[in-house]
């Protein structure tokens, strides 16, 4: 049987209150929901921390990539410039 969602557990609690279920049953359902909420809060904090770490790592990778792209552009410009110098030095003159 699949696990119930938090909303289903809250709906169960609501039905318990509407049907005048025993206080112990209602309190038990409240404890169940409290545990689920605490677990969700823990999961959220862990995921938020992991997200922050990934964002920082992504920023580092992006900075390295930008630097490499700039180096590639500079290298390409230098090669083109060198080829142009070489072609003008060795071009035979027309008479």
VEXVEXSE-29150 format. One line per field, with one value per residue (C-alpha): x, y, z; residue in one letter. Coordinates in steps of 0.02 Angstrom, whole numbers, plus 50000, padded with zeros to 5 digits. Each point is the difference from the previous one (the first is absolute). Layout:
REM residues N
px = c(X  ...)
py = c(Y  ...)
pz = c(Z  ...)
rest = c(A  ...)
REM end
This chain:
REM residues 95
px = c(50000  50073  50041  49872  50040  50006  49839  49914  50058  49931  49836  49994  50023  49862  49882  50048  49953  49837  49951  50045  50138  50081  50124  50140  49973  50000  50157  50083  49958  50069  50163  50010  49978  50127  50130  49967  50017  50163  50068  49948  50088  50157  49993  49972  50149  50111  49941  50021  50179  50036  49925  50108  50155  49957  49970  50171  50082  49907  50063  50178  49977  49921  50147  50125  49903  49995  50188  50031  49887  50094  50166  49936  49944  50167  50094  49896  50030  50186  50002  49903  50115  50155  49931  49966  50179  50070  49894  50053  50185  50000  49883  50101  49996  49922  50098)
py = c(50000  50170  50126  50133  50179  50135  50071  49832  49990  50174  49951  49847  50113  50114  49850  49941  50169  50004  49826  50034  49871  49965  50131  49872  49956  50184  50033  49849  50070  50170  49917  49907  50162  50088  49865  50015  50189  49986  49880  50118  50144  49895  49949  50180  50062  49864  50038  50187  49971  49884  50127  50139  49891  49956  50183  50045  49860  50054  50178  49934  49895  50147  50112  49869  49977  50187  50008  49854  50078  50164  49907  49908  50162  50081  49849  50000  50185  49975  49858  50103  50147  49890  49925  50172  50055  49844  50018  50181  49955  49860  50068  50022  50172  50023  50085)
pz = c(50000  49952  50135  50033  49957  50132  49930  50017  50182  50031  49917  50113  50152  49938  49982  50174  50073  49900  50060  50181  50003  50169  50056  50006  49816  49953  50101  49919  49827  50051  50057  49833  49903  50113  49963  49814  50006  50099  49868  49861  50088  50017  49818  49947  50100  49926  49824  50024  50059  49853  49880  50072  49982  49820  49958  50070  49901  49844  50023  50009  49844  49908  50047  49940  49839  49968  50028  49880  49869  50015  49983  49846  49921  50037  49932  49842  49973  50023  49872  49874  50027  49979  49839  49932  50039  49919  49844  49975  50022  49872  49870  49840  49925  49832  49868)
rest = c(X  X  X  X  X  X  X  X  X  X  X  X  X  X  X  X  X  X  X  X  X  X  X  X  X  X  X  X  X  X  X  X  X  X  X  X  X  X  X  X  X  X  X  X  X  X  X  X  X  X  X  X  X  X  X  X  X  X  X  X  X  X  X  X  X  X  X  X  X  X  X  X  X  X  X  X  X  X  X  X  X  X  X  X  X  X  X  X  X  X  X  X  X  X  X)
REM end
